[in-house]
Amino acid sequence: MEDHPEWPILLTDYEGALEEFERVTEALTAALVDPNSAADDFSELFAAETRARDAVVLSRMRLMNAWRDSFRLPAAVSNDQDALRRDDSTDH
């Protein structure tokens, strides 16, 4: 991953999104167990949790894509592997 220049930024974004999701989830849980919570509190917290969850998923996808891209084979190697697969399939 050290070959990917955005790796530290992507990891920091993911960690920040995860922390925000946990913070919002704790607030929502506290509101759910509090008998004095108003319906308006839930609506805002559910919306905030949805946004936070979406941010976690998006930042994790970006992080995983960067990880996957850092392990791509060079085009020449990839093409050689395709040729080997074609040769193997004609032997049967």
Buried (B, 14 or more C-beta within 10 A) or exposed (E): BEEBEEBEEBBEBBEEBBEBBEEBBEBBEEBEEEEEBEEEBEEEBEEBBEBBBEBBEEBBEBBEEBBEEEEEEEEEEEEEEEEEEEEEEEEE
